[in-house]
Amino acid sequence: MKRTLGFSLLLIALVATACNVSVPAPTRAPPVPTQPPSPTIPPSPTVPPPTPTSANPLDALKSVFRGFAGVKSFRAKMTTTGGTTANQDMNLEVVMPDRFHMTSKEFEAYLIASTFYMKVGNQWQKIAMPKTLDLGFADANKLEAQLGATTETKLIGAEVLDGTPTTVYQYTTTIKTPTPMTVTSKVWVAVVDGLPRKMESVPKTGVKTVVTYYDYNANILIEPPIK
């Protein structure tokens, strides 16, 4: 009896002890730190190659003068510097192919076809055209023909001329006159229409001529000042 009672008490104590024992919660593995995403590198922008103005500057100038041949009228300013004479400025109105109105501080004149009119005092007279007057700047066919005698033609580059974007070319020509003459010329060609805006010619004699072109295809009327 005593032995049975002792065994029962021992069993109760074991059960009570087991009920008071805390079972630790299962341990969780610490979270694995996530790596920040690699930054996305945008693709490099594609830069288009520059558009060549012309593979051949000589061909480009020929195209310019052919386009100039289609102009109906324009205004121009011609400035001559150097040499033995004083600097000269002349304003011109031109109606193609053969009508010119020229004014300067010293004179006023018209050239209509082959007739030259000049104001002498207050009177207009028909006189022989001065041999020193060169109007080749308005002759597109002559300008293009001179390119056939070029010894060097090159593209200078881009330049803004009086607010107009232009492409500048340079060429050297040997003109076959009674005395052969070498002339270096520069042409400023407007990007917008491919027409010359300025021409500069310097022969070895040092007389520099600059022609500035404007008012292409303007409404210009040139009539003889006298009958």
C-alpha positions in Angstrom: 0.0 0.0 0.0 2.7 2.5 1.0 4.7 1.4 -2.1 1.8 2.1 -4.3 1.1 5.5 -2.8 4.8 6.5 -3.2 4.8 5.5 -6.8 1.6 7.6 -7.4 3.1 10.6 -5.8 6.2 10.3 -7.9 4.1 10.1 -11.1 2.1 13.2 -10.2 5.3 15.2 -9.5 6.8 14.2 -12.9 3.6 15.3 -14.7 3.5 18.6 -12.8 7.1 19.3 -13.7 6.5 18.5 -17.3 3.6 20.9 -17.4 5.7 23.8 -16.1 8.6 23.3 -18.5 8.5 26.0 -21.3 9.2 24.7 -24.7 11.3 27.2 -26.6 9.8 28.4 -29.8 11.6 27.1 -32.8 14.4 29.5 -33.9 14.0 31.1 -37.3 17.0 31.7 -39.5 17.9 35.4 -39.8 16.7 37.0 -43.0 19.3 37.0 -45.8 20.0 40.6 -46.7 18.9 41.3 -50.3 21.4 42.9 -52.6 20.3 46.3 -54.0 19.4 46.0 -57.7 22.2 46.9 -60.0 21.7 50.3 -61.5 20.3 50.2 -65.1 22.8 51.9 -67.4 20.9 53.5 -70.3 22.3 52.8 -73.7 24.6 55.4 -75.1 22.8 57.8 -77.4 23.5 57.2 -81.1 25.1 60.3 -82.5 24.5 60.6 -86.3 27.5 61.2 -88.4 27.9 64.7 -89.7 26.3 65.3 -93.1 29.0 66.1 -95.6 28.5 69.4 -97.3 30.0 68.0 -100.5 32.4 65.2 -101.3 33.9 67.6 -103.9 34.1 71.4 -103.2 34.5 72.0 -107.0 31.3 70.2 -107.7 29.5 72.1 -104.9 30.6 75.4 -106.4 29.4 74.4 -109.9 26.0 73.6 -108.4 26.0 77.0 -106.6 26.7 78.9 -109.9 24.1 76.9 -111.8 21.5 77.8 -109.2 22.6 81.5 -109.4 21.9 81.3 -113.2 18.2 80.9 -112.4 18.0 84.1 -110.4 15.8 86.8 -112.1 17.0 89.9 -110.2 19.0 91.0 -107.1 20.8 93.9 -105.5 24.4 94.0 -104.6 27.1 96.2 -103.1 30.6 96.1 -104.6 33.6 97.4 -102.7 37.1 97.7 -104.2 40.2 98.3 -102.1 43.9 98.4 -102.6 45.9 99.2 -105.7 46.7 102.7 -106.8 43.1 104.0 -106.8 41.1 105.1 -103.8 38.6 102.7 -102.2 35.4 102.6 -104.2 31.9 101.6 -103.2 29.1 101.0 -105.7 25.5 99.9 -105.2 23.9 97.9 -107.9 20.4 96.7 -109.0 20.4 93.9 -111.5 17.7 92.4 -113.7 19.0 89.4 -115.5 20.3 89.0 -118.0 21.6 92.4 -119.1 20.1 95.3 -117.1 22.2 97.1 -114.5 21.6 100.3 -112.4 24.8 101.5 -110.7 25.2 104.3 -108.2 28.1 105.6 -106.1 29.2 108.9 -104.6 31.0 109.8 -107.9 28.5 108.7 -110.6 25.2 107.1 -111.6 24.9 104.8 -114.7 22.8 102.3 -116.4 23.8 99.4 -118.7 20.9 98.0 -120.7 22.0 95.4 -123.2 25.0 96.9 -124.9 24.1 100.6 -124.3 25.8 102.4 -121.4 24.1 105.5 -120.0 26.0 107.9 -117.6 24.9 111.0 -115.8 27.3 113.8 -116.5 26.4 116.9 -114.4 22.6 116.9 -114.6 22.4 115.4 -118.1 22.3 111.8 -119.2 24.5 110.7 -122.0 25.1 107.5 -123.9 28.8 106.8 -123.7 31.2 103.8 -124.3 31.2 101.4 -121.4 34.4 101.9 -119.3 36.9 99.1 -119.9 37.7 98.9 -116.2 34.1 98.1 -115.3 33.8 94.4 -114.7 30.3 92.9 -114.2 31.4 89.3 -114.2 30.1 88.9 -110.6 26.6 88.8 -112.2 27.4 86.3 -115.0 26.8 82.8 -113.6 28.0 81.2 -116.8 31.3 83.1 -116.6 31.7 82.2 -112.9 31.2 78.6 -113.6 33.5 78.6 -116.6 36.3 80.1 -114.5 36.1 77.0 -112.3 37.6 75.0 -115.2 40.8 76.9 -114.6 41.0 76.3 -110.9 44.3 75.1 -109.4 42.9 74.6 -105.9 39.4 74.3 -104.5 38.5 73.7 -100.8 35.8 73.9 -98.3 36.6 76.5 -95.6 33.6 75.7 -93.3 30.5 77.2 -91.8 30.1 80.8 -91.0 27.2 83.1 -90.0 27.2 86.1 -92.3 25.0 89.0 -91.2 22.7 86.5 -89.4 22.5 84.1 -92.3 24.2 80.6 -91.9 26.5 80.1 -94.8 29.1 77.6 -96.1 32.4 79.1 -97.2 34.4 77.9 -100.2 37.7 79.1 -101.6 39.2 78.5 -105.0 42.3 79.8 -106.9 42.0 80.4 -110.7 44.5 81.4 -113.3 42.7 83.7 -115.8 44.1 83.6 -119.3 44.2 87.2 -120.3 46.9 89.0 -122.3 48.7 88.9 -119.0 47.8 85.7 -117.1 46.6 86.5 -113.7 46.1 84.3 -110.6 43.0 85.2 -108.5 42.0 83.7 -105.1 38.3 83.9 -104.5 36.0 83.0 -101.5 32.3 82.4 -101.8 29.8 82.5 -98.9 26.8 80.3 -99.9 23.5 80.6 -97.9 22.5 77.3 -96.4 18.8 78.1 -96.9 18.8 78.4 -100.7 22.3 77.6 -102.0 22.8 81.1 -103.5 25.9 83.2 -103.0 25.7 85.9 -100.4 29.2 87.2 -100.7 32.2 86.9 -103.0 35.7 88.1 -102.4 38.3 88.1 -105.1 42.0 89.0 -104.6 44.4 88.8 -107.5 48.1 88.8 -107.0 48.1 92.5 -107.8 46.4 93.0 -104.4 43.2 94.9 -105.6 40.5 93.3 -103.5 36.9 93.2 -104.7 34.1 92.2 -102.4 30.5 91.8 -103.7 27.6 91.3 -101.2 24.4 89.9 -102.7 20.9 90.4 -101.4 17.2 90.9 -102.3 17.2 87.9 -104.7 14.2 87.9 -107.1 13.0 91.3 -105.8 10.6 93.3 -108.0 13.2 95.6 -109.7 12.4 97.8 -112.7 15.3 99.1 -114.8 14.5 101.3 -117.8 16.7 103.6 -119.9 17.0 107.1 -118.4 16.7 108.7 -121.8 15.4 107.7 -125.2 
